[in-house]
Amino acid sequence: MFAHLSALTGIFTGGLGCVLGPLIIWLIQRETMPFVDDQAKEALNFNITIAIVTLALVAVGTVLLVILIGFLFYLAAFAVGIYWLVMTIIATIKSNEGIAYRYPMTLRLVS
């Protein structure tokens, strides 16, 4: 649960906590608690995926802002942020119930 919930620290740390929170929990608990290992990796993969997508959307939006259509990419980045928040809350609730949660549309970079 805390691996998913720790990603919310990214709101206060400029996005850095989104990856660091799950990473720290995974590194500390991966050997002793298999469920925490699984869910922390899942949270880490999801937050890395969201970071990549958000950075790409903001970069493209910044370039296209000159052409006046970049605003749509900023809206898409905002939508990704809302998606991130909702998925993180759902994963936290499921994990707290003891259910292994898999984020949809996530790159599995850490295995």
N, C-alpha and C positions, 0 to 999 in steps of 0.2 A: 504494500500500500504506500509506504513512504517513498519508494522509488518513483512511483507515478506522481505522488503529491509533491515531491521535491522539485519536479520540473517547474512548478508554479513559481519558484524563487526567481525564475528568469524574468518575471514581470518587474522585479525590483533590481535586477542586476544587469539590465540591458541585454537580456537574452542568454548570457553566459551560464546562468544557473540551470537553464533548461537541459543542458548537456552535463554539466558538472554534478548536479544533484544525483541523477541516476547512475552516473559513472562512479561516484564515490561510494554509493551504497552497493553497487555491483562489485567493486574492487574489495570492499571490506567483507561482504557476506557471501560471495560466490562459492567459497569452499565449504562453508558450514551449513548453508540453508539452500537446498535445491530449488524450492519454489521462489525464493527471493532472487536467486541467480537467474532463473527464467524470466521473471517479471521485470527485473532491473535491466536485463538485456533488451527486453521488449520496449521498455520505456526509453532506453538509450537509443535504440534504432529509430523509434518513432520521432524523437526530438531531433536527431541528426537529419532525418528526412525532411522534417518541417523546416529546419534551419536552411537546408539547401534550397528548397522550393521558395522560401521567403526571400532569401538573398538573390536568387535568380529573378524573381518577380520584381523586386525593388530595383535591381540593376537594369533590367529591361525597361521598367517604368521610368527610371531616371533618364535613360537615353531617349525614350520616346516622348518624354514630357515636352521636349523641344517641338515636337510635331503636334502637340496638344491631345494626343490620345493616351498618353502615359497615365492619365488619371484612372483609366480602367484597370491598369495593372496595379495601381495602389489600392483600388477597391478589392481586387483579387487577393492581394497580400493581406488586407484586412479580413477578408472572408477566411483565408487560411488561418489567421490568428484566432478567429472565432471557432473554427473547426478544431484547432489545437486545444483550446480551452475545454470544449465540450468532450472531446475524446479523452483528455487527461482526467476529467472528473469521472467519466464513465469507467475508465480503467481503474481509478482509485476505488470506486465503489465495488466493482467486481473483485478486485484483488483483496479488499477487506472481507469479502464474503468467502474467500478461499478459492475463487474461480480464476483459472489461468486465462488472462485476457490477451487477445491478439489484435493489435491495431490494424484497421484496414488500410490498404495502399501504403505500406511501409517497406522501405528497403531493408533487408536483413543483412546489415553490414557487420554486426557483431554476432558471432555464433559460438 
